[in-house]
Amino acid sequence: MASVREEIRRLNKQNRVLDCTVRIESVTAVSEGFTRVAVAGDGLAAYSEALPADAFKAMLPPPGGAGEGRAPAVRAFTVRHADRARCRIEFDVLRHEGFVQRWLDEAAPGDTIGLAGMRREFHPGTGVDRHLLIGDSSALPAIAAITESLPPHVPAAVYLAVGNGSDRDLLPRRGGVAVHWVEGASPSGSRSPLQRAVQDNETACGRTQVWLAAEAGVVRELRRLVLGGLGVARTDLHSAAYWKAGLDSTRLDDAGLRRYEREIAAGADPYDPATREAVELGL
Ligand SMILES: Cc1cc2nc3c(=O)[nH]c(=O)nc-3n(C[C@H](O)[C@H](O)[C@H](O)COP(=O)(O)OP(=O)(O)OC[C@H]3O[C@@H](n4cnc5c(N)ncnc54)[C@H](O)[C@@H]3O)c2cc1C
């Protein structure tokens, strides 16, 4: 009866690090809120096993190009489609005010970016009665990939906060999956609409595996709700802060790295996803 936490720990342990340069093949608006970027490069041959919701870091050049004193900005994204034979992946980027938006405005086929990964983000577990997938727009690509991959005999409920009507089309429809749309692309902080929707509609029911990714404050509260009110086992919960209100990713990652190094020095298990969760969510 493997749990998502044990399985992700196992996957982390056997992970091969990928670190390469890729070339942009296309940059295409796929909905009102999302742009799809396709990249390819021989280094992606080492990405031999694509799993749903795999995440990577993109090293993006600053506007005007890289140069002395102009370090790349590092931003995390989710693989939406992978084509091993063509050494090619696609990822979907939410358009909102920030560094990535400015990069997207200038990005063009032929440009190169750095790519490092892959961080494993999902496993279906075994012996699970039901899946609960909760996220905001930043997690829509991951939840779309997970929904596609779910075993057909296991029911699932999805709670997604998205802004624009056409963004909803990016979630594949599947039998046995109940979808709850929540207004607002990027809820943050306490008592979010995402939390209220889960609280109003969910009750404890069999062995439920929960996958949760959104703004840090939203994730912290939803964690409490699913572990407390819904009685989900800690080992059946995978939660991640995909961003933090008021803090850009560069500063967020710097603070996280310092804390992560302290935790590891104090004996925390680097493969256990609970170590990353504790750092990201200040647990
Ligand atoms: C493992 C992982 C996988 C991810 N996958 C994806 C993905 O596939 N697609 C995707 O679009 N994002 C994804 N994200 C989230 C993305 O990395 C962050 O949103 C990142 O901050 C975006 O960088 P930026 O340059 O746009 O904004 P930043 O320059 O980092 O931040 C600028 C401002 O925008 C705010 N902000 C950051 N993110 C959001 C948001 N989502 N909505 C509203 N305000 C925000 C910040 O608080 C800050 O005030 C993922 C994150 C992680 C950790």
The ligand as a Gaussian input file, in Angstrom:
#p B3LYP/6-31G(d) Opt

LIG

0 1
 C        7.370000      22.971000      -8.868000
 C        6.693000      24.198000      -9.516000
 C        6.053000      24.090000     -10.735000
 C        5.437000      25.224000     -11.326000
 N        4.834000      25.100000     -12.560000
 C        4.306000      26.204000     -13.166000
 C        3.757000      26.124000     -14.494000
 O        3.797000      25.075000     -15.154000
 N        3.233000      27.253000     -15.037000
 C        3.217000      28.456000     -14.354000
 O        2.714000      29.446000     -14.906000
 N        3.727000      28.551000     -13.100000
 C        4.287000      27.482000     -12.509000
 N        4.845000      27.578000     -11.269000
 C        4.781000      28.872000     -10.580000
 C        5.847000      29.852000     -11.045000
 O        7.141000      29.305000     -10.907000
 C        5.746000      31.109000     -10.172000
 O        4.463000      31.664000     -10.297000
 C        6.809000      32.152000     -10.508000
 O        6.854000      33.101000      -9.451000
 C        6.504000      32.904000     -11.776000
 O        7.540000      33.841000     -11.979000
 P        7.227000      35.346000     -12.456000
 O        8.523000      35.830000     -13.009000
 O        6.017000      35.349000     -13.324000
 O        6.832000      36.112000     -11.145000
 P        7.867000      36.610000     -10.022000
 O        8.839000      37.590000     -10.625000
 O        8.432000      35.419000      -9.335000
 O        6.899000      37.368000      -9.013000
 C        6.383000      38.687000      -9.296000
 C        5.150000      38.930000      -8.436000
 O        4.111000      38.062000      -8.885000
 C        3.608000      37.279000      -7.818000
 N        3.301000      35.940000      -8.373000
 C        4.139000      34.887000      -8.574000
 N        3.485000      33.853000      -9.110000
 C        2.187000      34.254000      -9.248000
 C        1.032000      33.618000      -9.753000
 N        1.060000      32.338000     -10.212000
 N       -0.124000      34.334000      -9.768000
 C       -0.148000      35.615000      -9.313000
 N        0.924000      36.281000      -8.807000
 C        2.077000      35.593000      -8.786000
 C        4.731000      37.258000      -6.768000
 O        4.210000      37.089000      -5.469000
 C        5.389000      38.603000      -6.954000
 O        4.689000      39.583000      -6.203000
 C        5.464000      26.466000     -10.666000
 C        6.126000      26.583000      -9.415000
 C        6.740000      25.465000      -8.847000
 C        7.463000      25.609000      -7.542000

